[in-house]
Amino acid sequence: MQRMQQPVDTAKHDRFLRLVAEHQAALHNFIRSMLPNRAEASEVLQDVMVVLWQKFDAPEDFKKWAFGVARLEKLKFLQSRARDRHVFDDALAIRLADDMVSLEQRHLSQREALESCLQKLGDTQRKLTLEAYTKGMRMNELAEQHGKTPMALYKLLHRIRQTLMECVRRQITMKETA
C-alpha cells in the first residue's frame, strides 16, 4: 500500500533549513554540554531536529525556541536512560545547560568583536593574519611568500595577535558598560 505524501511548503522548508544551518553548531554544542557522550548528543540532536521540523511555524526567536526544545528532548532522553548510573541529575544538567548558553553568548560576542577588529587592521596585516591561520598553511612557506624569515613572521604575527586581543578586550568592555 502506497502512502500519500503531503505537499511540502517550499518557502517554509527553505526558512527552516536556513535557520537550522545558522544555529545547528550552537545547538549541538548546547546539547553536548548536557550529555557526557557524543553519540547520545547526536541522538538527541536528531530527535530535536525532528521535533523542530514537526512544530516549525517560524518562531520569532528560533534559537531560543530550539534550545528550549533541546532541553526538553534531553530530559526525555535522560528519563528513558534513568537506570544508567552515569546520567547527570536534572539540576546539574540544567545548570550545565545554562552555563553553556552563557558561554555561547560570550563566544558570539568575542567572535563579533574579533571580526570588527580584523577589519580595523591594515589590508596587509589582515591578509597576512588570515593566511597564517588558514588550515594547512605552513609558516615557512608563508614567510617565503612575504619575503621574511620565519622568526620575523612569528614576531609580526605575535604583535598583530596582541593588537587584536587588546582591541577585542576594549570592544567587549565597551559593550558590557553600554
N, C-alpha and C positions, 0 to 999 in steps of 0.2 A: 504494500500500500504506500503510495507516494504522499509525502507530506506537503501541504501547500505552504509556500514561503510568502511571508508578508513583504510588501514592498518596503524598501529602505529609504528613509528620508535622507537624501544625499547631503543636503545642507546641514542637517543635524549631525549626521555622521562625520562630515568634514570638521565641524566645530568641535565635536568630541575628540577626534583624533588630534587636532591642533592643541587642545588643552592637555590631553594626556601626554603628548610629546613634550610639551613645555614643562610639565610637572612630574613626569614619571621618575626621574632620578631622585628628586627630593622625596617623593612618596616612598620609593624603595628604601632610601636611607632612613626615613621615619619608621617604616615597618621593621627594618633591620635593627634599629636601635631598641626595639621592644622584644625582639626574639633572638635567642642565642645562636641560632643555627641558620645558615644561608638558605638551605633547602626549604626550611619552614617559612622563612621570609618570602621566598619566591612563590611558595604555595599560597600564602596569604595574599600576596600581591595579585596573583591570578584571580583569586576569589574577589578581591576588591575591584579589579577591572570589570569582572562580570557584573557585579552589583552596580558599579558606576554606569555602565552602559545601559543596564535594565532600567535604572531610575533617572537617567540623564534628562534634564529639562533646562539646560543652560543656566545653572545657578549663578547668582551674582558674583560669588567668590568661590570659584571652582576648587581652588587649592584647599581652602578651609573645609569645604564640604567633603572633598576627597580624603583629607586627613581624618575627619570625623568618621567616615565610612571605614577607613583603615583601622581606626581604633576599635570600632565595633566588631569588625571581622577578626581582628586579633583576639579580642575577648572570646568570640565564638570558637576560634581555633584552640585557645588555651583551655576552654571548658571541655572541648572534645578530647583534650590530652591531660585532663586534670589528674589522672593517676600517675603520670610521669613525674618522678621526683625532681627532675631538672627544670620544671616550669617555674617562672617567677610568680610571686603572688601579685594580685591585681594592683595593690597600692604601689609596689615597686615598678611594675610595668607602666602604670600611668605616670609615675614620676619620671621614669626614663623617657617616655614619650614626650612629656612636657619639656624636659631638658633638650631633647632632640629638636623640637620646634624652635626653641630659643637659639640653639646653636646654628640651626639652618638659617634663621633670620640674621644672625651675626655674620655668617658666612656670605650671605647675599649682600649685606652692607659692605663688607670688605671687598667683595668682587666688584661691586659698583664703584667703590672708591678707587680701586686699582685701575679699572678701565678708564676712569676720569683722569687719574694721574698719568697713565700711559699716554693719553692724548696731550698732556702738557709737556711731555718730553719733546726735544727737537726731533726732526724726522730721522736723522742718522742714528741717534740714541734709541729711538723707538724701534726702528728697523733692526738694529743690532740685538736689542733685547729680545724681540720676538723670534729672530733667527736662532739665538742662543738657546732658547727654550723650546725649540721645535724638536719633536721626538726624532731621535736618530741622528741629530746634528752632533758632529764631533768638534770639540773645541780647537783642535789642531787645524782642521780644515777651515773653520770659521776665522781663526786668526790669520791664516794664509790668505783667505779671500779679502780680508780687510787690511792686509799689509802690516800686521802686528805680530809680535811674538806671543805665544800662548800666555806667558806670565803677564804681559802688558794687557792682554784681553781680559784675563781674570781680574786684574786690578780695576780696569774700566767698568766691567760688569758689576763688580763689588760696589763701586761708587754709585752706579745707576740704581742698584738694588737698595742702597741706603737712602738715596733720594726718594725713590718710590715708597719705601717703608715710612719715611717721615711724612710724605705727602698723604699717604693713606691714614696715618695716625691723626694728622691735622683735620682731614675731612670727616673722619668718624667722630672726633671730638666736637667739631663744629655742629655736626648733625645731632649729636646727643644733647648739646647745650641749647640747640634751637627750639 
